[in-house]
């Protein structure tokens, strides 16, 4: 199966992506056991896919793209529904969506500059976990934990966006140098 996209980590990421629809249904139906189960599945599968990919040495270009895309889509679906239910502040949802759009755009640009999909970084993963915790707190109505989650998420958003921006700059500089070298 060497070189196959159908690795266990990639299948976990794909299944997490497909979780967005049943999670949307569960949130809209306020089916708490399903929301908790699907939310935990999303968080645990996110941790597991990266760990398995590293341990099995099965990190792939597909996985580097699919994993963060699945995270962003599941989080966006949950955040938008929770904002619509007035359980989560709209400004926070817009901040998360803006960050995710910026990360996706930066990833596409880095791919164009380097020809490689850059892997997620630890600050991004920690931020995703903070956002997931915030979404759980919002859904369950845990006001104190919601405030803590929003604060941690904002710190993570600032930190991870800065970390990614520095990496994009370095990739851009290398790409420019490489292009200039070819034109000489």
N, CA, C and O of each residue as an XYZ file, in Angstrom:
736
protein
N       0.811     -1.193      0.000
C       0.000      0.000      0.000
C       0.858      1.263      0.000
O       0.326      2.361      0.158
N       2.157      1.132     -0.171
C       3.059      2.271     -0.181
C       2.649      3.224     -1.299
O       2.420      2.811     -2.436
N       2.561      4.513     -0.953
C       2.179      5.508     -1.934
C       0.673      5.664     -2.102
O       0.235      6.548     -2.840
N      -0.119      4.853     -1.456
C      -1.568      4.927     -1.569
C      -2.100      6.107     -0.758
O      -1.568      6.430      0.304
N      -3.138      6.738     -1.261
C      -3.799      7.787     -0.487
C      -4.705      7.201      0.579
O      -5.106      7.900      1.509
N      -5.035      5.915      0.449
C      -5.960      5.267      1.373
C      -5.227      4.726      2.591
O      -5.296      3.535      2.895
N      -4.529      5.609      3.277
C      -3.867      5.234      4.517
C      -4.856      5.430      5.662
O      -5.840      6.156      5.519
N      -4.599      4.793      6.780
C      -5.481      4.955      7.946
C      -5.587      6.429      8.356
O      -6.696      6.905      8.598
N      -4.471      7.168      8.443
C      -4.604      8.586      8.800
C      -5.477      9.377      7.818
O      -6.285     10.207      8.236
N      -5.317      9.123      6.529
C      -6.119      9.852      5.536
C      -7.589      9.456      5.609
O      -8.466     10.301      5.430
N      -7.865      8.196      5.865
C      -9.253      7.756      6.010
C      -9.884      8.403      7.245
O     -11.048      8.803      7.212
N      -9.115      8.505      8.332
C      -9.629      9.190      9.530
C      -9.956     10.656      9.215
O     -10.988     11.168      9.649
N      -9.089     11.319      8.471
C      -9.350     12.713      8.097
C     -10.585     12.820      7.214
O     -11.404     13.719      7.400
N     -10.723     11.914      6.257
C     -11.892     11.924      5.379
C     -13.174     11.674      6.169
O     -14.182     12.347      5.950
N     -13.136     10.711      7.084
C     -14.313     10.440      7.914
C     -14.653     11.645      8.792
O     -15.825     11.940      9.025
N     -13.616     12.343      9.278
C     -13.863     13.550     10.074
C     -14.537     14.606      9.208
O     -15.471     15.271      9.656
N     -14.081     14.764      7.996
C     -14.700     15.716      7.074
C     -16.178     15.375      6.859
O     -17.037     16.257      6.863
N     -16.455     14.094      6.674
C     -17.840     13.657      6.461
C     -18.702     13.806      7.717
O     -19.928     13.736      7.639
N     -18.068     14.009      8.865
C     -18.784     14.209     10.125
C     -19.528     15.542     10.129
O     -20.461     15.720     10.912
N     -19.133     16.474      9.274
C     -19.741     17.806      9.270
C     -21.262     17.734      9.097
O     -21.990     18.455      9.778
N     -21.748     16.880      8.202
C     -23.202     16.811      7.962
C     -23.971     16.234      9.148
O     -24.929     16.864      9.598
N     -23.600     15.075      9.673
C     -24.355     14.594     10.842
C     -24.190     15.510     12.057
O     -25.103     15.611     12.876
N     -23.047     16.174     12.186
C     -22.871     17.111     13.289
C     -23.819     18.295     13.124
O     -24.409     18.756     14.101
N     -23.969     18.789     11.903
C     -24.911     19.884     11.650
C     -26.326     19.463     12.043
O     -27.038     20.211     12.713
N     -26.730     18.257     11.622
C     -28.058     17.757     11.997
C     -28.210     17.698     13.515
O     -29.214     18.155     14.061
N     -27.210     17.133     14.192
C     -27.289     16.970     15.649
C     -27.369     18.327     16.347
O     -28.130     18.489     17.301
N     -26.590     19.297     15.880
C     -26.641     20.633     16.478
C     -28.001     21.283     16.263
O     -28.573     21.862     17.187
N     -28.511     21.185     15.052
C     -29.811     21.786     14.757
C     -30.944     21.097     15.517
O     -31.896     21.750     15.943
N     -30.839     19.785     15.687
C     -31.859     19.025     16.416
C     -31.649     19.096     17.928
O     -32.476     18.621     18.706
N     -30.528     19.695     18.328
C     -30.129     19.745     19.736
C     -30.144     18.347     20.359
O     -30.631     18.136     21.469
N     -29.598     17.421     19.607
C     -29.463     16.022     20.037
C     -28.134     15.900     20.778
O     -27.133     15.463     20.208
N     -28.133     16.286     22.038
C     -26.906     16.411     22.818
C     -26.017     15.167     22.790
O     -24.810     15.310     22.593
N     -26.548     13.956     22.975
C     -25.634     12.799     22.928
C     -24.899     12.686     21.593
O     -23.720     12.334     21.554
N     -25.598     12.987     20.505
C     -24.971     12.923     19.187
C     -23.961     14.053     19.003
O     -22.890     13.842     18.434
N     -24.297     15.249     19.482
C     -23.361     16.369     19.374
C     -22.070     16.031     20.110
O     -20.975     16.226     19.583
N     -22.207     15.527     21.328
C     -21.024     15.192     22.128
C     -20.232     14.066     21.460
O     -19.008     14.149     21.354
N     -20.916     13.022     21.013
C     -20.222     11.884     20.391
C     -19.509     12.307     19.102
O     -18.345     11.963     18.897
N     -20.197     13.046     18.243
C     -19.589     13.471     16.976
C     -18.475     14.497     17.213
O     -17.454     14.487     16.525
N     -18.684     15.371     18.182
C     -17.645     16.343     18.513
C     -16.398     15.661     19.056
O     -15.280     15.997     18.666
N     -16.592     14.701     19.960
C     -15.443     13.955     20.488
C     -14.752     13.164     19.381
O     -13.524     13.100     19.332
N     -15.544     12.561     18.493
C     -14.964     11.849     17.351
C     -14.080     12.788     16.534
O     -12.970     12.423     16.146
N     -14.577     14.004     16.274
C     -13.814     14.961     15.469
C     -12.489     15.300     16.149
O     -11.443     15.322     15.500
N     -12.532     15.562     17.448
C     -11.312     15.928     18.171
C     -10.348     14.747     18.244
O      -9.161     14.891     17.951
N     -10.856     13.588     18.630
C      -9.983     12.422     18.799
C      -9.413     11.933     17.467
O      -8.257     11.516     17.403
N     -10.218     11.981     16.410
C      -9.705     11.553     15.099
C      -8.656     12.529     14.585
O      -7.734     12.132     13.874
N      -8.790     13.800     14.939
C      -7.779     14.787     14.543
C      -6.450     14.484     15.221
O      -5.397     14.536     14.586
N      -6.501     14.171     16.501
C      -5.269     13.824     17.221
C      -4.696     12.513     16.671
O      -3.490     12.398     16.451
N      -5.566     11.537     16.455
C      -5.115     10.207     16.033
C      -4.518     10.198     14.633
O      -3.511      9.529     14.403
N      -5.115     10.925     13.694
C      -4.604     10.831     12.320
C      -3.178     11.350     12.213
O      -2.347     10.745     11.536
N      -2.890     12.456     12.871
C      -1.525     12.980     12.823
C      -0.529     12.085     13.532
O       0.583     11.867     13.049
N      -0.937     11.569     14.683
C      -0.054     10.679     15.439
C       0.241      9.403     14.647
O       1.388      8.961     14.573
N      -0.801      8.817     14.058
C      -0.603      7.604     13.251
C       0.276      7.873     12.027
O       1.150      7.074     11.692
N       0.034      8.999     11.369
C       0.831      9.321     10.172
C       2.311      9.435     10.524
O       3.170      8.949      9.788
N       2.604     10.077     11.648
C       4.008     10.214     12.051
C       4.594      8.866     12.472
O       5.699      8.519     12.054
N       3.879      8.109     13.285
C       4.404      6.820     13.767
C       4.593      5.818     12.645
O       5.575      5.077     12.626
N       3.646      5.794     11.702
C       3.724      4.842     10.592
C       4.550      5.393      9.427
O       4.739      4.718      8.416
N       5.029      6.603      9.578
C       5.760      7.284      8.499
C       4.935      7.303      7.208
O       5.428      7.003      6.121
N       3.671      7.665      7.374
C       2.724      7.705      6.254
C       2.225      9.131      6.017
O       1.081      9.332      5.611
N       3.080     10.114      6.270
C       2.699     11.497      6.006
C       2.654     11.675      4.497
O       3.625     11.384      3.798
N       1.523     12.154      4.003
C       1.356     12.298      2.555
C       0.898     13.714      2.225
O       0.401     14.440      3.086
N       1.072     14.084      0.982
C       0.597     15.390      0.525
C      -0.924     15.477      0.689
O      -1.451     16.518      1.080
N      -1.624     14.384      0.388
C      -3.082     14.361      0.553
C      -3.439     14.578      2.020
O      -4.334     15.365      2.330
N      -2.757     13.898      2.911
C      -3.032     14.033      4.336
C      -2.735     15.427      4.858
O      -3.473     15.954      5.691
N      -1.640     16.031      4.365
C      -1.285     17.385      4.808
C      -2.342     18.398      4.384
O      -2.492     19.435      5.031
N      -3.073     18.118      3.315
C      -4.147     19.017      2.875
C      -5.484     18.638      3.506
O      -6.237     19.505      3.950
N      -5.774     17.332      3.543
C      -7.080     16.868      4.009
C      -7.297     17.093      5.502
O      -8.395     17.470      5.912
N      -6.281     16.870      6.313
C      -6.417     16.999      7.762
C      -6.853     18.404      8.172
O      -7.874     18.537      8.847
N      -6.118     19.468      7.793
C      -6.568     20.797      8.218
C      -7.867     21.235      7.547
O      -8.641     21.989      8.137
N      -8.118     20.770      6.317
C      -9.370     21.111      5.648
C     -10.553     20.521      6.421
O     -11.559     21.197      6.632
N     -10.429     19.265      6.837
C     -11.495     18.635      7.621
C     -11.717     19.393      8.925
O     -12.858     19.644      9.314
N     -10.629     19.757      9.602
C     -10.745     20.520     10.852
C     -11.520     21.810     10.625
O     -12.435     22.131     11.383
N     -11.158     22.542      9.591
C     -11.751     23.849      9.342
C     -13.221     23.741      8.947
O     -14.033     24.568      9.363
N     -13.568     22.747      8.161
C     -14.961     22.613      7.732
C     -15.845     22.196      8.905
O     -16.918     22.767      9.102
N     -15.412     21.218      9.678
C     -16.212     20.779     10.834
C     -16.374     21.928     11.827
O     -17.475     22.164     12.326
N     -15.292     22.640     12.116
C     -15.372     23.767     13.056
C     -16.262     24.877     12.509
O     -17.052     25.458     13.253
N     -16.145     25.177     11.225
C     -16.957     26.241     10.624
C     -18.443     25.904     10.679
O     -19.262     26.757     11.021
N     -18.789     24.671     10.345
C     -20.193     24.246     10.389
C     -20.739     24.398     11.808
O     -21.810     24.972     12.009
N     -20.002     23.883     12.784
C     -20.459     23.968     14.176
C     -20.551     25.424     14.634
O     -21.536     25.817     15.259
N     -19.536     26.218     14.327
C     -19.518     27.611     14.783
C     -20.663     28.415     14.166
O     -21.312     29.200     14.859
N     -20.913     28.228     12.883
C     -21.997     28.968     12.230
C     -23.362     28.590     12.813
O     -24.210     29.456     13.032
N     -23.565     27.323     13.056
C     -24.843     26.898     13.642
C     -24.989     27.443     15.059
O     -26.056     27.929     15.433
N     -23.919     27.361     15.845
C     -23.980     27.874     17.215
C     -24.205     29.384     17.233
O     -24.909     29.887     18.109
N     -23.631     30.105     16.298
C     -23.881     31.547     16.209
C     -25.339     31.800     15.836
O     -25.983     32.693     16.387
N     -25.855     31.008     14.895
C     -27.257     31.134     14.510
C     -28.210     30.847     15.663
O     -29.300     31.413     15.735
N     -27.793     29.970     16.558
C     -28.594     29.649     17.747
C     -28.313     30.623     18.893
O     -28.857     30.472     19.986
N     -27.471     31.612     18.643
C     -27.079     32.630     19.617
C     -26.412     32.032     20.856
O     -26.558     32.540     21.967
N     -25.687     30.954     20.639
C     -24.923     30.329     21.714
C     -23.457     30.743     21.665
O     -22.705     30.505     22.609
N     -23.059     31.362     20.563
C     -21.671     31.758     20.344
C     -21.693     33.143     19.698
O     -22.465     33.378     18.768
N     -20.857     34.058     20.179
C     -20.859     35.404     19.590
C     -20.456     35.390     18.110
O     -19.501     34.720     17.715
N     -21.194     36.131     17.320
C     -20.919     36.186     15.880
C     -19.521     36.729     15.604
O     -18.858     36.250     14.684
N     -19.056     37.706     16.366
C     -17.722     38.265     16.134
C     -16.649     37.188     16.284
O     -15.657     37.185     15.556
N     -16.860     36.267     17.241
C     -15.886     35.192     17.433
C     -15.898     34.248     16.238
O     -14.841     33.831     15.764
N     -17.079     33.914     15.755
C     -17.199     33.035     14.589
C     -16.524     33.683     13.381
O     -15.802     33.013     12.644
N     -16.750     34.968     13.176
C     -16.128     35.669     12.048
C     -14.613     35.688     12.186
O     -13.897     35.574     11.191
N     -14.115     35.833     13.420
C     -12.671     35.790     13.660
C     -12.093     34.423     13.291
O     -11.057     34.335     12.633
N     -12.771     33.363     13.719
C     -12.316     31.999     13.409
C     -12.363     31.757     11.901
O     -11.421     31.209     11.329
N     -13.455     32.164     11.261
C     -13.579     31.968      9.812
C     -12.531     32.780      9.044
O     -11.973     32.303      8.056
N     -12.269     34.003      9.501
C     -11.253     34.827      8.836
C      -9.881     34.181      8.982
O      -9.113     34.130      8.021
N      -9.569     33.689     10.175
C      -8.281     33.018     10.390
C      -8.161     31.794      9.484
O      -7.131     31.584      8.843
N      -9.230     30.986      9.437
C      -9.178     29.774      8.621
C      -9.051     30.102      7.136
O      -8.324     29.424      6.410
N      -9.748     31.128      6.690
C      -9.628     31.544      5.282
C      -8.201     32.017      4.992
O      -7.638     31.705      3.943
N      -7.624     32.770      5.931
C      -6.248     33.242      5.770
C      -5.270     32.063      5.721
O      -4.351     32.049      4.903
N      -5.472     31.080      6.596
C      -4.590     29.905      6.597
C      -4.725     29.115      5.298
O      -3.727     28.652      4.745
N      -5.942     28.963      4.817
C      -6.133     28.246      3.550
C      -5.482     29.004      2.395
O      -4.807     28.402      1.559
N      -5.681     30.317      2.345
C      -5.054     31.124      1.300
C      -3.536     31.044      1.405
O      -2.850     30.869      0.398
N      -3.016     31.169      2.608
C      -1.568     31.059      2.808
C      -1.040     29.702      2.385
O       0.043     29.608      1.808
N      -1.798     28.646      2.670
C      -1.389     27.304      2.266
C      -1.334     27.146      0.756
O      -0.415     26.528      0.217
N      -2.323     27.708      0.082
C      -2.347     27.650     -1.384
C      -1.166     28.432     -1.955
O      -0.494     27.963     -2.873
N      -0.915     29.619     -1.416
C       0.214     30.423     -1.898
C       1.541     29.715     -1.637
O       2.413     29.687     -2.506
N       1.695     29.142     -0.440
C       2.938     28.421     -0.132
C       3.123     27.246     -1.089
O       4.244     26.962     -1.511
N       2.048     26.572     -1.429
C       2.118     25.457     -2.386
C       2.559     25.974     -3.761
O       3.383     25.354     -4.433
N       2.003     27.108     -4.163
C       2.397     27.675     -5.463
C       3.856     28.101     -5.454
O       4.552     27.959     -6.459
N       4.323     28.623     -4.326
C       5.706     29.096     -4.243
C       6.704     27.950     -4.146
O       7.797     28.022     -4.709
N       6.325     26.884     -3.424
C       7.297     25.824     -3.137
C       7.009     24.506     -3.846
O       7.893     23.660     -3.973
N       5.767     24.332     -4.309
C       5.391     23.062     -4.918
C       5.098     21.973     -3.892
O       4.909     20.812     -4.253
N       5.061     22.345     -2.612
C       4.774     21.384     -1.555
C       3.646     21.900     -0.678
O       3.469     23.107     -0.507
N       2.886     20.960     -0.124
C       1.875     21.313      0.864
C       2.570     21.322      2.218
O       3.154     20.323      2.640
N       2.501     22.447      2.879
C       3.166     22.569      4.168
C       2.313     21.927      5.255
O       1.097     22.118      5.272
N       2.922     21.174      6.157
C       2.150     20.526      7.218
C       1.671     21.528      8.266
O       2.217     22.624      8.396
N       0.648     21.130      9.001
C       0.178     21.932     10.124
C       1.284     22.035     11.160
O       2.138     21.156     11.275
N       1.248     23.113     11.899
C       2.235     23.344     12.956
C       1.575     23.194     14.324
O       0.363     23.373     14.444
N       2.356     22.867     15.360
C       1.771     22.702     16.703
C       0.912     23.875     17.181
O      -0.146     23.630     17.761
N       1.308     25.142     16.969
C       0.410     26.216     17.428
C      -0.961     26.176     16.752
O      -1.970     26.534     17.361
N      -0.990     25.746     15.508
C      -2.266     25.615     14.804
C      -3.116     24.503     15.384
O      -4.331     24.647     15.517
N      -2.475     23.385     15.733
C      -3.211     22.265     16.331
C      -3.752     22.640     17.712
O      -4.882     22.296     18.060
N      -2.928     23.353     18.500
C      -3.389     23.778     19.831
C      -4.547     24.765     19.701
O      -5.488     24.732     20.495
N      -4.478     25.628     18.715
C      -5.568     26.578     18.485
C      -6.839     25.841     18.080
O      -7.931     26.182     18.536
N      -6.698     24.839     17.228
C      -7.869     24.042     16.829
C      -8.505     23.369     18.040
O      -9.730     23.303     18.142
N      -7.680     22.871     18.956
C      -8.222     22.257     20.177
C      -8.916     23.294     21.053
O      -9.965     23.011     21.632
N      -8.341     24.491     21.158
C      -8.980     25.554     21.948
C     -10.328     25.931     21.338
O     -11.307     26.129     22.057
N     -10.375     26.029     20.018
C     -11.634     26.359     19.340
C     -12.651     25.243     19.554
O     -13.825     25.519     19.801
N     -12.215     23.982     19.463
C     -13.132     22.859     19.700
C     -13.692     22.917     21.119
O     -14.888     22.710     21.322
N     -12.842     23.195     22.092
C     -13.310     23.326     23.474
C     -14.307     24.459     23.621
O     -15.285     24.346     24.360
N     -14.055     25.552     22.916
C     -14.967     26.702     22.945
C     -16.322     26.320     22.354
O     -17.364     26.714     22.878
N     -16.306     25.561     21.273
C     -17.560     25.125     20.642
C     -18.356     24.217     21.573
O     -19.577     24.339     21.675
N     -17.655     23.301     22.253
C     -18.331     22.438     23.228
C     -18.956     23.282     24.339
O     -20.119     23.085     24.691
N     -18.178     24.228     24.893
C     -18.678     25.066     25.983
C     -19.896     25.878     25.538
O     -20.853     26.035     26.296
N     -19.856     26.394     24.305
C     -20.985     27.169     23.789
C     -22.228     26.301     23.676
O     -23.311     26.691     24.112
N     -22.065     25.121     23.089
C     -23.217     24.240     22.906
C     -23.818     23.824     24.249
O     -25.038     23.823     24.418
N     -22.957     23.475     25.195
C     -23.429     22.973     26.492
C     -23.852     24.094     27.444
O     -24.354     23.826     28.536
N     -23.650     25.351     27.031
C     -24.081     26.472     27.852
C     -23.209     26.716     29.074
O     -23.678     27.261     30.073
N     -21.957     26.320     29.002
C     -21.026     26.505     30.112
C     -20.394     27.891     29.967
O     -19.307     28.021     29.405
N     -21.061     28.909     30.465
C     -20.662     30.302     30.255
C     -19.240     30.608     30.714
O     -18.485     31.257     29.990
N     -18.864     30.151     31.911
C     -17.511     30.431     32.403
C     -16.465     29.796     31.501
O     -15.461     30.425     31.169
N     -16.698     28.554     31.107
C     -15.746     27.867     30.229
C     -15.763     28.471     28.837
O     -14.744     28.462     28.146
N     -16.901     28.993     28.419
C     -16.975     29.659     27.113
C     -16.055     30.882     27.102
O     -15.322     31.097     26.137
N     -16.091     31.667     28.153
C     -15.229     32.852     28.237
C     -13.757     32.451     28.218
O     -12.949     33.084     27.537
N     -13.408     31.410     28.958
C     -12.024     30.921     28.971
C     -11.643     30.403     27.579
O     -10.559     30.697     27.073
N     -12.541     29.634     26.972
C     -12.278     29.086     25.641
C     -12.076     30.165     24.593
O     -11.189     30.060     23.745
N     -12.905     31.209     24.653
C     -12.752     32.312     23.699
C     -11.401     32.991     23.907
O     -10.695     33.282     22.942
N     -11.044     33.241     25.164
C      -9.753     33.891     25.445
C      -8.589     33.033     24.957
O      -7.670     33.548     24.320
N      -8.613     31.734     25.246
C      -7.538     30.846     24.787
C      -7.512     30.751     23.263
O      -6.443     30.710     22.654
N      -8.686     30.716     22.658
C      -8.763     30.651     21.196
C      -8.173     31.899     20.561
O      -7.450     31.808     19.569
N      -8.476     33.063     21.123
C      -7.935     34.311     20.574
C      -6.417     34.328     20.701
O      -5.721     34.703     19.758
N      -5.897     33.925     21.859
C      -4.440     33.842     22.025
C      -3.842     32.883     20.995
O      -2.813     33.178     20.388
N      -4.492     31.739     20.805
C      -4.023     30.767     19.821
C      -4.090     31.305     18.401
O      -3.179     31.085     17.604
N      -5.172     32.011     18.086
C      -5.323     32.581     16.747
C      -4.192     33.572     16.465
O      -3.597     33.553     15.387
N      -3.904     34.427     17.428
C      -2.820     35.404     17.255
C      -1.483     34.682     17.105
O      -0.712     34.967     16.188
N      -1.221     33.753     18.007
C       0.056     33.037     17.998
C       0.236     32.206     16.729
O       1.265     32.296     16.060
N      -0.763     31.406     16.409
C      -0.616     30.512     15.257
C      -0.572     31.290     13.939
O       0.174     30.925     13.030
N      -1.358     32.344     13.832
C      -1.337     33.128     12.603
C       0.030     33.774     12.413
O       0.544     33.825     11.295
N       0.619     34.269     13.500
C       1.973     34.828     13.422
C       2.999     33.783     13.021
O       3.885     34.043     12.207
N       2.869     32.586     13.608
C       3.789     31.495     13.283
C       3.676     31.112     11.810
O       4.687     30.939     11.129
N       2.435     30.979     11.319
C       2.233     30.628      9.917
C       2.723     31.744      8.995
O       3.298     31.467      7.942
N       2.499     33.015      9.385
C       2.939     34.140      8.552
C       4.458     34.138      8.413
O       4.984     34.372      7.325
N       5.167     33.873      9.520
C       6.633     33.788      9.427
C       7.041     32.655      8.490
O       7.971     32.824      7.702
N       6.377     31.518      8.555
C       6.737     30.402      7.673
C       6.431     30.751      6.218
O       7.236     30.467      5.332
N       5.265     31.369      5.965
C       4.935     31.752      4.589
C       5.977     32.718      4.038
O       6.380     32.603      2.880
N       6.412     33.662      4.854
C       7.415     34.619      4.413
C       8.706     33.898      4.031
O       9.314     34.193      3.002
N       9.115     32.946      4.877
C      10.350     32.194      4.586
C      10.196     31.395      3.292
O      11.118     31.353      2.476
N       9.040     30.764      3.100
C       8.801     29.984      1.868
C       8.787     30.922      0.669
O       9.337     30.592     -0.382
N       8.175     32.067      0.815
C       8.107     33.032     -0.286
C       9.506     33.511     -0.660
O       9.842     33.615     -1.839
N      10.315     33.801      0.353
C      11.674     34.261      0.095
C      12.482     33.181     -0.632
O      13.209     33.480     -1.580
N      12.357     31.947     -0.196
C      13.068     30.846     -0.864
C      12.570     30.669     -2.287
O      13.362     30.444     -3.202
N      11.255     30.770     -2.478
C      10.682     30.630     -3.815
C      11.155     31.727     -4.737
O      11.441     31.476     -5.907
N      11.241     32.958     -4.219
C      11.706     34.086     -5.018
C      13.165     33.905     -5.389
O      13.551     34.135     -6.535
N      13.977     33.496     -4.428
C      15.396     33.267     -4.684
C      15.569     32.167     -5.740
O      16.387     32.290     -6.651
N      14.788     31.093     -5.601
C      14.888     29.991     -6.562
C      14.496     30.459     -7.960
O      15.148     30.101     -8.941
N      13.431     31.261     -8.054
C      12.994     31.752     -9.361
C      14.019     32.691     -9.957
O      14.301     32.629    -11.153
N      14.590     33.578     -9.117
C      15.592     34.505     -9.605
C      16.831     33.766    -10.103
O      17.442     34.169    -11.092
N      17.198     32.688     -9.420
C      18.351     31.893     -9.817
C      18.137     31.224    -11.171
O      19.083     31.074    -11.944
N      16.893     30.816    -11.466
C      16.605     30.157    -12.732
C      16.607     31.156    -13.893
O      16.925     30.787    -15.024
N      16.256     32.409    -13.623
C      16.188     33.403    -14.682
C      17.551     34.000    -15.015
O      17.682     34.672    -16.038
N      18.566     33.778    -14.188
C      19.878     34.399    -14.425
C      20.641     33.671    -15.499
O      21.763     34.056    -15.828
